[in-house]
Amino acid sequence: MRRCLLLFLLIAPLAVAQSTQIGGMIGRGGIARLFENSAYHVVAGVEACVLCGGRLGVFGEYHHWTKTGVGTDEPVSLDLAGGGLRIQGKGWRVRPFLDFGLLAGTERNAQIFPLSGNRSHAVGGGTLGFGAAISLSRHWYVRPLARIVVLSTPEFGGFGGASVGYRF
């Protein structure tokens, strides 16, 4: 009986993981405050989706935004983690998707002058994402995507990019 229980406990995670996806993403976008200009941001992160074998799935993701380019006189980084509901198409080769979710994280403003210190504050908000997962093989996919982000501080923006991932 113990061997059966041990075997079941070893095999159960594999059965659950049959409709799980994990991947890394990179993109470019921007966040703007009301009545202010924004610089471009490089966005990198990771994503996961569980129960993604059917039309509905649950996604989770983490993004790190780094301010670059014009307007970097006050370097800003933004770390956001979130999750939500993913609605997907039925196709095997190309599966369009639409994501609705919530985000929370921290925004850090690094000051130029060494004595002024750094500022950081918590942010929360929502995200709307869309794109399509394109199968490269039975397990590997590439996912061009776009995200619209609205934060609790009067900030809004988005990014476009792609993720590469693996299906279990």
C-alpha positions as CSV (number, residue, x, y, z in Angstrom):
1,M,0.0,0.0,0.0
2,R,2.8,2.4,0.8
3,R,4.5,1.7,-2.5
4,C,1.3,2.5,-4.4
5,L,0.9,5.7,-2.4
6,L,4.5,6.7,-3.1
7,L,4.1,5.9,-6.8
8,F,0.9,8.0,-6.9
9,L,2.6,10.9,-5.2
10,L,5.4,10.8,-7.7
11,I,3.2,10.6,-10.8
12,A,0.5,13.1,-9.7
13,P,2.5,16.2,-10.5
14,L,3.2,14.9,-14.0
15,A,-0.5,14.5,-14.6
16,V,-1.3,18.0,-13.3
17,A,1.5,19.5,-15.4
18,Q,0.0,18.2,-18.7
19,S,-1.5,21.6,-19.5
20,T,1.1,23.8,-18.0
21,Q,3.3,26.4,-19.9
22,I,6.3,28.3,-18.7
23,G,8.4,30.8,-20.7
24,G,10.5,33.9,-20.7
25,M,9.5,37.2,-22.3
26,I,11.3,40.3,-23.5
27,G,9.8,43.5,-25.0
28,R,9.8,47.3,-25.2
29,G,7.2,49.8,-24.0
30,G,6.6,52.7,-21.8
31,I,4.8,54.0,-18.7
32,A,3.5,57.6,-18.5
33,R,2.2,59.6,-15.6
34,L,-0.6,61.9,-16.1
35,F,0.7,65.3,-17.5
36,E,4.3,64.0,-17.8
37,N,6.4,62.4,-20.6
38,S,7.8,58.9,-20.3
39,A,10.9,57.3,-21.5
40,Y,11.0,54.0,-23.2
41,H,11.4,50.9,-21.1
42,V,13.0,47.5,-21.7
43,V,10.8,44.8,-20.3
44,A,12.0,41.4,-19.3
45,G,10.1,38.7,-17.4
46,V,8.8,35.2,-17.0
47,E,5.3,33.8,-17.5
48,A,3.4,30.6,-16.6
49,C,0.0,29.3,-17.4
50,V,-1.8,26.4,-15.7
51,L,-4.8,24.6,-17.0
52,C,-4.0,26.0,-20.5
53,G,-5.0,22.9,-22.4
54,G,-8.5,24.2,-23.0
55,R,-10.2,27.5,-23.8
56,L,-9.6,29.0,-20.3
57,G,-6.4,29.1,-18.3
58,V,-4.9,30.8,-15.3
59,F,-1.8,32.8,-16.0
60,G,0.9,34.4,-13.8
61,E,3.8,36.6,-14.8
62,Y,6.6,38.8,-13.5
63,H,7.9,41.8,-15.4
64,H,11.0,44.0,-14.7
65,W,10.9,47.3,-16.5
66,T,14.1,49.4,-16.9
67,K,14.0,53.0,-18.1
68,T,16.4,53.7,-21.0
69,G,16.8,56.3,-23.7
70,V,15.7,59.9,-23.7
71,G,14.6,61.1,-20.3
72,T,16.8,58.9,-18.2
73,D,17.9,61.7,-16.0
74,E,16.0,60.0,-13.2
75,P,16.5,56.2,-13.7
76,V,13.3,54.3,-12.9
77,S,12.7,50.6,-12.5
78,L,9.4,48.8,-12.1
79,D,8.9,45.3,-10.8
80,L,5.4,43.9,-11.4
81,A,3.9,40.5,-10.6
82,G,0.4,39.5,-11.4
83,G,-2.0,36.9,-12.7
84,G,-5.4,36.4,-14.1
85,L,-7.6,34.7,-16.6
86,R,-6.5,33.7,-20.1
87,I,-9.1,33.0,-22.9
88,Q,-7.6,31.1,-25.8
89,G,-8.6,30.0,-29.3
90,K,-9.0,26.4,-30.3
91,G,-6.3,26.0,-32.9
92,W,-3.3,23.7,-32.4
93,R,-0.7,25.5,-34.5
94,V,-1.8,29.1,-33.7
95,R,-3.8,29.9,-30.6
96,P,-4.9,33.6,-30.2
97,F,-5.4,34.7,-26.6
98,L,-6.8,37.5,-24.5
99,D,-5.6,38.0,-20.9
100,F,-7.4,39.9,-18.0
101,G,-5.5,40.3,-14.8
102,L,-4.3,42.2,-11.7
103,L,-0.8,43.4,-11.0
104,A,1.1,44.5,-7.9
105,G,4.7,45.6,-7.4
106,T,7.3,48.3,-6.6
107,E,8.5,51.3,-8.5
108,R,12.0,52.6,-7.7
109,N,13.3,56.0,-8.6
110,A,17.1,56.3,-8.3
111,Q,18.1,59.9,-7.7
112,I,21.0,61.4,-9.7
113,F,22.5,63.2,-6.8
114,P,24.2,60.8,-4.3
115,L,22.9,62.6,-1.2
116,S,19.3,62.7,-2.2
117,G,18.7,58.9,-1.9
118,N,16.4,56.6,-3.7
119,R,12.6,56.6,-3.5
120,S,10.3,53.6,-3.9
121,H,6.6,53.0,-3.5
122,A,4.1,50.2,-4.0
123,V,1.9,50.1,-7.1
124,G,-1.1,48.0,-8.0
125,G,-3.3,47.8,-11.1
126,G,-4.7,45.9,-13.9
127,T,-3.5,44.5,-17.2
128,L,-5.1,43.6,-20.5
129,G,-3.0,41.4,-22.9
130,F,-3.5,39.9,-26.3
131,G,-1.5,38.0,-28.9
132,A,-1.1,34.4,-30.2
133,A,0.9,31.4,-29.3
134,I,2.5,29.8,-32.3
135,S,3.6,26.2,-31.9
136,L,7.2,25.4,-33.0
137,S,6.9,21.8,-32.0
138,R,4.8,19.7,-29.7
139,H,6.3,21.3,-26.6
140,W,7.9,24.6,-27.7
141,Y,6.1,27.8,-28.7
142,V,6.7,31.5,-29.4
143,R,4.1,34.0,-28.3
144,P,4.1,37.5,-29.8
145,L,2.2,39.6,-27.2
146,A,1.1,43.1,-26.1
147,R,0.1,44.3,-22.7
148,I,-1.8,47.4,-21.6
149,V,-1.1,48.3,-18.0
150,V,-3.0,50.7,-15.7
151,L,-1.5,51.4,-12.3
152,S,-2.9,52.7,-9.0
153,T,-0.6,55.7,-9.1
154,P,-1.8,57.8,-12.0
155,E,0.3,55.8,-14.5
156,F,-0.6,53.9,-17.6
157,G,1.2,52.3,-20.5
158,G,2.1,49.1,-22.1
159,F,4.6,47.0,-24.0
160,G,4.9,44.8,-27.0
161,G,7.2,41.8,-27.2
162,A,7.5,38.1,-27.4
163,S,7.9,35.1,-25.2
164,V,9.4,31.7,-25.8
165,G,8.2,28.8,-23.7
166,Y,7.7,25.1,-23.1
167,R,4.5,23.2,-22.7
168,F,4.3,20.2,-20.4
